[in-house]
Amino acid sequence: MRRVIYEVACSLDGYIARLDHSCDWLPNDEQDYGLKDFYARLDTALIGRKTHDLMVKHGQPAMPGLTNYVFSRNPPSATYEGVQWVSSSPLELIGTLKSKPGKDIWLVGGSNLAQTLFGSRLVDEVSLAIVPVLLGDGIPLFPRFTAETPLKLIEEKAYPGGVARLRYERVS
C-alpha cells in the first residue's frame, strides 16, 4: 500500500520557515541530502494552499514529475499545469489514493494540512532534514495536534555541514 510521507526541512528548534514564510536559512549548496532517492519513491504531492502560494511566488507552481493536489476551500481562478485543486476534505481523496497502486505520496511542507492528516492518522512516515540553525521563532514544524502519534526511528544520516536526516514511521 502507498504511504503518505511528511518530508520537510526544519531548524534545530523546530521551525519550517520564518514568520514571514521565508526560508533563507536553508542550505544553498550542492549537497543532495538524500532528496534524489526520496523523489524516486514518489508519484504524488499533497500541498496546502499557503505552501502552493509560496511555490507560485518562487516560480514553481507544481512539483515536477508528480501529480499535484492542492487543498483550498477557495481555489483561485488561475490554473497551473500539473495542479489539481481540491476543495473537499483531504481525507476522502487520500483514502482513495492510498488504496490505488502507485508510488508513495509526499505531504509537502505546510503545517496546517499536516495537522489534519496527522489527526486522522493518515501520515505513515515523517522524514526531517534538520538544519543546524536556531531561528527562535517562526512557523512550527508541528502545530498543536489533536492526536498523539507514536513514531519509530527507521533511518538517520548526518551530512557534511551539519544537516541531519531522520526518518520515522508511524507505529500502528
C-alpha positions in Angstrom: 0.0 0.0 0.0 1.1 3.5 -0.7 2.5 5.6 2.1 2.0 9.3 2.9 5.3 10.9 3.9 5.7 14.2 5.6 9.1 15.3 4.3 10.3 18.7 5.4 13.3 20.7 6.4 13.3 22.3 9.8 15.5 24.4 12.0 17.1 22.7 15.1 14.5 24.5 17.2 11.6 23.1 15.1 10.6 25.7 12.6 9.9 25.2 8.9 10.0 28.9 8.0 10.4 32.3 9.5 7.2 34.1 10.5 7.2 35.9 7.1 7.4 32.4 5.4 11.0 32.9 4.2 13.4 30.0 4.2 16.6 31.9 3.5 18.3 29.8 6.3 18.1 26.6 4.3 21.4 25.3 2.9 22.1 26.6 -0.6 24.8 24.2 -1.6 25.4 21.3 -3.9 24.5 18.6 -1.3 21.7 16.3 -2.2 20.8 15.5 1.4 19.1 12.3 0.2 16.4 14.1 -1.9 17.2 12.2 -5.2 16.4 8.9 -3.6 13.4 10.4 -1.8 11.9 11.8 -5.1 12.4 8.4 -6.8 9.9 6.9 -4.3 7.1 9.4 -5.2 4.4 9.9 -7.8 2.0 12.3 -5.9 2.3 15.5 -3.9 -0.3 16.9 -1.4 0.1 20.6 -1.0 -1.7 23.1 1.2 -2.8 26.4 -0.3 -0.3 28.6 1.7 2.6 26.4 0.6 1.3 26.4 -3.0 1.1 30.2 -3.0 4.8 30.3 -1.9 5.7 27.9 -4.6 4.0 30.1 -7.2 5.8 33.1 -5.8 9.1 31.3 -6.4 8.1 30.2 -10.0 7.3 26.6 -9.2 3.6 26.0 -9.0 3.9 22.2 -9.1 6.4 19.6 -8.1 7.8 18.4 -11.4 7.1 14.8 -12.4 4.4 14.3 -9.8 0.6 14.5 -9.7 0.0 17.6 -7.6 -3.1 18.1 -5.4 -3.5 21.5 -3.8 -6.0 21.8 -1.0 -8.0 25.0 -0.6 -11.5 25.9 0.4 -11.4 28.7 -2.2 -9.4 27.7 -5.2 -8.1 30.6 -7.2 -9.3 31.3 -10.7 -5.7 30.8 -12.0 -4.8 27.4 -13.3 -1.4 25.8 -13.3 -0.2 22.8 -15.4 0.0 19.7 -13.3 -2.1 21.1 -10.4 -5.4 19.7 -9.4 -7.4 21.8 -6.9 -9.2 20.0 -4.1 -11.9 21.9 -2.1 -13.3 19.0 -0.3 -11.9 17.3 2.8 -8.5 15.8 2.1 -9.4 12.6 4.0 -11.5 11.1 1.2 -9.0 11.8 -1.6 -6.1 10.5 0.4 -8.0 7.3 1.3 -8.7 6.8 -2.4 -5.1 7.5 -3.3 -3.7 5.1 -0.7 -5.9 2.3 -1.9 -4.7 2.6 -5.6 -1.5 1.2 -6.9 1.4 3.6 -7.2 4.4 5.1 -5.5 4.4 7.0 -2.2 2.7 10.3 -1.6 4.5 13.4 -0.4 2.9 15.7 2.1 4.7 18.9 1.0 5.6 21.4 3.8 2.9 23.3 5.5 1.8 22.5 9.0 -1.9 23.1 8.6 -2.5 20.3 6.1 -0.1 18.1 8.2 -2.2 18.8 11.3 -5.3 17.5 9.6 -3.6 14.4 8.2 -1.8 13.5 11.5 -5.1 14.0 13.4 -6.7 11.4 11.1 -3.7 9.0 11.3 -3.1 9.3 7.5 0.6 10.1 7.7 2.7 6.9 7.6 6.2 8.4 7.7 8.0 11.6 8.9 11.2 12.5 7.2 13.1 15.5 8.6 16.1 17.3 7.3 17.3 19.1 10.4 19.3 22.2 9.6 21.8 23.4 12.3 20.3 26.8 12.9 18.2 28.2 15.8 15.6 30.6 14.4 14.0 31.5 17.8 10.6 32.0 16.2 8.7 31.0 13.0 6.2 28.6 11.6 6.3 25.5 13.7 7.1 22.1 12.3 4.2 20.6 14.2 1.3 22.9 15.4 -1.0 21.6 18.1 -2.1 18.1 17.2 -5.4 16.5 18.1 -3.9 13.0 18.4 -0.8 11.6 19.9 1.3 9.9 17.2 3.9 7.3 18.3 6.8 7.0 15.9 9.7 4.6 15.4 13.1 5.8 14.1 13.9 3.9 10.9 16.9 5.8 9.5 19.3 8.5 10.4 22.1 10.1 8.4 24.5 13.1 9.0 25.8 15.2 6.2 28.8 17.5 5.9 27.9 20.9 7.2 25.7 19.5 10.0 22.4 18.7 8.3 20.9 15.6 9.8 18.2 13.5 8.2 15.9 11.5 10.4 13.1 9.1 9.2 10.4 7.8 11.4 7.4 5.6 10.7 4.1 5.7 12.5 3.6 2.9 15.0 0.2 1.5 14.2 
